Amino acid sequence: MIQSKSCSLVGCSACCRFTAKDKHDNNMNRQRVRKNVDDFTGPRERSDLGFITFDLSADIKPIFDWNVKQLFLYLSAEYATKSNALNQVVLWDKIVLRGESTKLNLRDMKSKYFFFDDGNGLRANKNITLTLSWNVVPNAGILPLVMGSGHMSVPFPESYETTKSY
C-alpha cells in the first residue's frame, strides 16, 4: 500500500515502515536539500548533492531465527537520469546483532552517506524511489539478500537550495 507520505515494507514476516516528509512540510529544507557543488572526483564538473531525512519504524524480530547472527539493514535510492537509465545509491545503513533490540523507531534520520549524482540528475527529479533492504548474516550457510516488498517515491524540488548547516 503506497500513500503520499508513507509506504509499508513487508518481507520475511517483518513489517517495516518509513516515511519521508511531504513536499508541503514546513521543514522542507530539513527533508530534501539539493546543492550544485564542485565534484573533485571527476572532470571538474559540478554535481548535484542531495540530502533526505526519513523516519523508520520496524519490528525485525520475525527475521531472527536460529540461524541469524546479525542483520545488515540499508536504505537505498534508485532513480533514472538522461545519462543513466538506473542509478542506485545507499543512503543509510545499520547492523543489528542477535540479542539487540529488534524494534526500530527512528525519527528524523539523516542520510548517512553523501547522495551525489554524477551530474545534475537530482534537480526536479520526480521519481527517486527509496527501498529498505537487508542482508541476513547467518551462523552457517549462504548470505541471502532480502528486499522489502514496498517502496516510496520522493520528488526533489525544481531549484537548488542552500542551508547554513545540515
Secondary structure, DSSP 8 states (H G I E B T S, - for coil): -B-SSEEEEEETTEEEEEEE--TT-TTHHHHEEEEEEE-TTTTS-EEEEEEEEEEEEEE-GGG--TTEEEEEEEEEEEE--SS-S-EEEEEEEEEEETTS--EEEEEEEE-SS-EE-SSS-STT-S-EEEEEEEEEEESSS---EEE-S--EEE---SS----S--
